[in-house]
């Protein structure tokens, strides 16, 4: 069961850019409308060449939405496996540490808007790790 995400509540808590990211993880039609999407948002990568040091450069669209969706899906139990590769959609790991920290804060705001009983993944892993 996918959790309902109250966009009206989140709009005043997030910046315009962060709110746009969160809107990207919410279903807009069908019986799932207003809930977390059933699947990860699409990520597109466009090759833009190499930098001066020979590192491959990519233009990544939809990566922030995919990261936030993956983390929320984990905590709510929609996807039970640990999100150890969620950052793949953001770019090279060495360049995204600050972005991940920022997006983790966005995830926390979204999770705070969901009733605790609907955070099934967090409850499941908390029990498995002896924290609950």
C-alpha positions as CSV (number, residue, x, y, z in Angstrom):
1,X,0.0,0.0,0.0
2,X,1.5,3.3,-1.0
3,X,1.3,6.3,1.4
4,X,-0.7,9.5,0.6
5,X,1.6,12.5,0.3
6,X,-0.1,15.8,1.2
7,X,1.4,18.2,-1.3
8,X,-0.6,21.2,0.1
9,X,1.1,20.7,3.4
10,X,4.6,20.4,1.9
11,X,4.3,23.4,-0.4
12,X,4.9,25.8,2.4
13,X,7.7,23.8,3.9
14,X,9.9,23.4,0.8
15,X,11.6,25.7,-1.6
16,X,10.1,26.0,-5.1
17,X,12.8,23.7,-6.5
18,X,12.5,21.1,-3.8
19,X,8.7,21.1,-4.0
20,X,9.0,20.5,-7.8
21,X,11.2,17.4,-7.0
22,X,8.6,16.1,-4.5
23,X,5.8,16.6,-7.0
24,X,7.7,14.3,-9.3
25,X,7.4,11.4,-6.9
26,X,3.6,11.7,-6.5
27,X,1.2,9.9,-8.8
28,X,-1.1,12.3,-10.7
29,X,-3.8,10.0,-12.0
30,X,-5.6,6.7,-11.5
31,X,-6.4,5.1,-8.2
32,X,-2.9,6.0,-6.9
33,X,-3.5,9.7,-7.4
34,X,-1.9,11.8,-4.6
35,X,0.2,8.8,-3.3
36,X,3.8,7.9,-3.8
37,X,4.3,6.7,-7.4
38,X,4.5,2.9,-7.8
39,X,7.7,3.2,-9.8
40,X,10.8,5.3,-9.8
41,X,10.6,8.4,-12.0
42,X,12.4,8.3,-15.3
43,X,16.1,9.4,-15.4
44,X,17.7,10.4,-18.7
45,X,21.4,10.8,-19.2
46,X,22.9,12.8,-22.0
47,X,26.6,12.4,-22.8
48,X,28.2,15.9,-22.9
49,X,31.8,14.8,-23.4
50,X,34.8,15.0,-21.1
51,X,36.2,17.6,-18.7
52,X,39.9,18.8,-18.6
53,X,40.9,15.9,-16.5
54,X,39.4,13.3,-18.7
55,X,36.3,12.5,-16.6
56,X,33.2,11.7,-18.4
57,X,30.4,14.3,-18.1
58,X,26.7,13.7,-18.2
59,X,23.6,15.8,-18.1
60,X,21.2,14.0,-15.8
61,X,17.5,14.8,-15.8
62,X,15.2,13.4,-13.2
63,X,17.9,12.1,-10.9
64,X,16.8,14.2,-7.9
65,X,13.3,12.9,-8.2
66,X,14.5,9.3,-8.5
67,X,16.7,9.7,-5.4
68,X,13.9,11.1,-3.3
69,X,11.4,8.5,-4.5
70,X,13.8,5.7,-3.7
71,X,14.5,6.9,-0.2
72,X,10.8,7.5,0.5
73,X,9.9,4.1,-1.0
74,X,12.4,2.4,1.3
75,X,11.1,4.1,4.5
76,X,7.4,3.5,3.6
77,X,8.0,-0.1,2.7
78,X,7.0,0.2,-0.9
79,X,10.5,-1.2,-1.8
80,X,11.8,-3.3,1.0
81,X,15.5,-3.5,0.0
82,X,18.0,-1.0,1.3
83,X,18.6,1.9,-1.0
84,X,22.4,1.5,-1.2
85,X,22.5,2.5,-4.8
86,X,20.0,5.4,-4.7
87,X,22.7,7.9,-5.5
88,X,23.5,6.4,-8.9
89,X,20.9,8.6,-10.5
90,X,22.6,11.8,-9.2
91,X,26.0,11.5,-10.9
92,X,29.6,10.5,-9.8
93,X,29.7,9.9,-6.0
94,X,32.7,12.2,-5.4
95,X,30.6,15.1,-6.7
96,X,27.3,14.7,-5.1
97,X,27.9,14.6,-1.3
98,X,26.3,18.0,-0.6
99,X,23.4,17.3,-3.0
100,X,22.7,14.0,-1.2
101,X,22.7,15.7,2.2
102,X,20.3,18.4,0.8
103,X,18.0,15.7,-0.7
104,X,18.1,13.7,2.5
105,X,16.6,16.8,4.3
106,X,13.9,16.9,1.6
107,X,13.2,13.2,2.3
108,X,12.9,14.0,6.0
109,X,10.3,16.7,5.4
110,X,8.3,14.3,3.2
111,X,8.5,11.5,5.8
112,X,7.5,13.9,8.6
113,X,4.3,14.5,6.7
114,X,3.4,10.8,6.5
115,X,1.8,9.2,9.6
116,X,4.4,7.0,11.5
117,X,2.3,3.8,11.1
118,X,2.7,4.1,7.4
119,X,6.5,4.1,7.6
120,X,6.5,0.3,7.3
121,X,10.0,0.0,5.9
122,X,11.5,2.0,8.8
123,X,9.6,-0.2,11.3
124,X,10.6,-3.4,9.6
125,X,14.3,-2.5,9.4
126,X,14.2,-1.0,12.9
127,X,12.9,-4.4,14.3
128,X,15.5,-6.3,12.2
129,X,18.3,-4.2,13.6
130,X,17.0,-4.4,17.2
131,X,16.2,-0.7,17.4
132,X,12.5,-1.2,17.8
